[in-house]
Amino acid sequence: MKTGVSFLKIAALYFLIGVGMGLTMEIILDHRLAGAHAHINLIGWFLWLSLG
């Protein structure tokens, strides 16, 4: 149970990082980090969420 909660907290952190990157890229109109943004969202957020 405690491990699952930790995984969900890590997923929330990755989600915030991914959203922050996406918003920053859109505001400054510089999409060079789109690949990193996609991988953070897909691997970071979704992987940890599914483990939790």
C-alpha positions, 0 to 999 in steps of 0.5 A: 500500500505504501509503495503504491502511494509513493508511485502515485506521488512520483507520477504526479511529480512527472505530470507537473514537470511534463505540463510545465515543460509543455506550457513553457514551450508553447508560451515561448514558441520554442518546441525543440524539447518536444521529444523530451516533453513527450517522453516525460509524459509517456514514460514518467507519468504513465509508467508510474501511474500504472505501477501505482 
